Amino acid sequence: SSKDIQEASHLVLPGVGSFESGMEGLRKFNLINILNEQVVEKEKKFLGICLGMQLLTSHSEEGDVDCLNLIPAKTKRLREHGLPLPHMGWNTLQPTEDNPLVDTNDSYCYFVHSFAVAVDEYTIASSEYGERFASMIRHNNYFGAQFHPERSGKTGEALLKRFLELKLC
């Protein structure tokens, strides 16, 4: 509810399913403006997971859908490169030096996705699956993880702990 969002210090947008259903759910419950207002004006921390990360971008090729445009990046379909899609299973992260959520010792994460954000200036970790893609993105207080921290063992546990401990971005 909007009251729960207003009272929270950190917000998480999990993601399972398609872009269209994800955006429709946010519209249906009038959460788009509330999420933006709470993060920007109240300086709350926000983590989008998997589809939740992709919803933070400006546009997705999946369904040709405009997204929340909170991180000016685009989500595109992964190319097969002779590998099966979806990209499903364990993969490594290569975090940037300014990534406050992942240590370079935290490397293995669990992925399930067919769409990804291209590596750009908002990338704070990348991974490889036939091509390099952004496995984590950030803009201001908005963070995104393409993988599932809740299924990523010690790496995911450490990421969620660091996210909850974030004070200033």
Sequence and secondary structure as in RCSB ss.txt:
>XXXX:A:sequence
SSKDIQEASHLVLPGVGSFESGMEGLRKFNLINILNEQVVEKEKKFLGICLGMQLLTSHSEEGDVDCLNLIPAKT
KRLREHGLPLPHMGWNTLQPTEDNPLVDTNDSYCYFVHSFAVAVDEYTIASSEYGERFASMIRHNNYFGAQFHPE
RSGKTGEALLKRFLELKLC
>XXXX:A:secstr
 HHHHHH SEEEE   S HHHHHHHHHHTT HHHHHHHHHTT  EEEEETHHHHHTSSEETTTTEE   SS  EE
EE   TTS SSEEEEEE EE TT SS  TT  EEEEEESEEE   TTEEEEEESSSEEEEEEEETTEEEESS GG
GSHHHHHHHHHHHHH    
